[in-house]
Amino acid sequence: MKRSWEGVVLKVMGAKDFSLEVTGREQITPNFLRLHLSDGGMLAATKIHPTMWIRLWFTDAGRPHQRAYTLVDPDPVAGTFSIDFAMHDGAAANWARTVQAGDTIEATVQGSSFEPPAAAPRRLWVVGDPASVPAINSLLDAVAASEDSPPATLWLEHQHDGDTALALHTRPGDAVVWLPRERGGAHLVETVCAALAPGAVDIERDWFWIACEAAGTRAITKHLRRTLGVDKRRISALGYWRA
Ligand SMILES: Cc1cc2nc3c(=O)[nH]c(=O)nc-3n(C[C@H](O)[C@H](O)[C@H](O)COP(=O)(O)OP(=O)(O)OC[C@H]3O[C@@H](n4cnc5c(N)ncnc54)[C@H](O)[C@@H]3O)c2cc1C
C-alpha cells in the first residue's frame, strides 16, 4: 500500500513495519469480533508491554487509513496475538467484518508506551468502553501481578446490549459500573466526575487511566487536573475514538 505522509514521517521516526496474517476469527458478541493473527516477526522484534497498541493500515476510499488497535494475548514464542474489534461503521471495523483467514494487513509499531506511577498506587480508577476493554484487561493483568495489587474502580460506557457481557479481568473487590452512552457521552462524564470527588480520591496516591471517546476523555482529564489538582504523572489519558 502506498504510504500517507503520516506513514512516511513514522518511518523517519524509526517506526518498524510488519505484515500480519489473519489466521482465524471469533465472534465474541454481535458487536465485538476477535481476529487471530500471526505476527510476521513483530513480537520478536519489539518489546511488549501492558496496553500495547499498534497502527494498522486500512484502505478507505482508495486512501491509506491508519488506526490504533491493542494487542490481545501476545505470544512472542509462537509469533501470534489477537485483536478485538468493537464494531461500528468505519473502515477498520468494516475490514474486520469481512476479512478471512489468509488475508494480510500492514502494521507499524511506533508510539505505544506504558508509564505507571513510580510507587504502587492506593487505587486505580479506570474509564473506558469496548474499544479500550482489551487495553483495560491487560492493565488489570499487570496490576494483579504486581506485589501491592491495588483495587480498581471501572466505569465503562456501552452502546450495545452485548457490551456488558464482555469478559473483564477484574478481581474480587474491584468495582465495575457499565453506563449507556447518552447525550453524546455527557452521562459518562457527569457520573465519573461526580464520583471522583475530593473525599473519594487520594490525589497523591491514586492512578487514573482514562480511554474513552475523545471529548469525554478530555473532559474527565480536565476535571482531574483543574478541579482536583491531580499531577499529570498520575493520569494516563488517551481518546480512543472520535464521535
Ligand atoms: C491506543 C488505541 C488503542 C485502541 N485499541 C482498540 C482496540 O483494541 N479495539 C477497538 O475496537 N478499538 C481500539 N481503538 C479505537 C479505534 O482505533 C477507533 O475506534 C477507530 O476510530 C476505528 O477506526 P474506523 O476506521 O473503524 O472508524 P473511523 O473512520 O475512525 O470512524 C467512522 C465512524 O465510526 C465512529 N466510531 C469509531 N470508533 C468507534 C467506536 N469505538 N465506537 C463507536 N463508534 C465509533 C466514528 O465516530 C465515526 O462516525 C484504539 C484506539 C487507540 C487510540
The ligand as a Gaussian input file, in Angstrom:
#p B3LYP/6-31G(d) Opt

LIG

0 1
 C       -4.185000       3.478000      21.589000
 C       -5.502000       2.985000      20.997000
 C       -5.826000       1.640000      21.040000
 C       -7.035000       1.191000      20.518000
 N       -7.353000      -0.146000      20.588000
 C       -8.537000      -0.578000      20.097000
 C       -8.879000      -1.968000      20.160000
 O       -8.097000      -2.817000      20.594000
 N      -10.112000      -2.327000      19.692000
 C      -11.001000      -1.404000      19.166000
 O      -12.096000      -1.791000      18.761000
 N      -10.677000      -0.111000      19.078000
 C       -9.474000       0.328000      19.516000
 N       -9.146000       1.641000      19.422000
 C      -10.125000       2.558000      18.811000
 C      -10.062000       2.554000      17.277000
 O       -8.762000       2.921000      16.849000
 C      -11.117000       3.585000      16.788000
 O      -12.392000       3.140000      17.142000
 C      -11.032000       3.872000      15.305000
 O      -11.638000       5.121000      15.077000
 C      -11.732000       2.840000      14.428000
 O      -11.481000       3.201000      13.086000
 P      -12.553000       3.018000      11.915000
 O      -11.808000       3.188000      10.635000
 O      -13.310000       1.735000      12.108000
 O      -13.616000       4.187000      12.126000
 P      -13.400000       5.748000      11.854000
 O      -13.205000       6.022000      10.405000
 O      -12.399000       6.296000      12.792000
 O      -14.845000       6.307000      12.287000
 C      -16.024000       6.018000      11.496000
 C      -17.262000       6.306000      12.338000
 O      -17.326000       5.351000      13.419000
 C      -17.378000       6.010000      14.685000
 N      -16.542000       5.223000      15.605000
 C      -15.201000       5.000000      15.509000
 N      -14.782000       4.237000      16.523000
 C      -15.877000       3.963000      17.273000
 C      -16.068000       3.214000      18.463000
 N      -15.078000       2.572000      19.085000
 N      -17.324000       3.130000      18.966000
 C      -18.354000       3.765000      18.336000
 N      -18.227000       4.497000      17.206000
 C      -17.004000       4.589000      16.691000
 C      -16.821000       7.412000      14.429000
 O      -17.369000       8.344000      15.337000
 C      -17.264000       7.694000      13.000000
 O      -18.582000       8.169000      12.980000
 C       -7.929000       2.107000      19.932000
 C       -7.589000       3.477000      19.866000
 C       -6.394000       3.913000      20.402000
 C       -6.040000       5.380000      20.335000

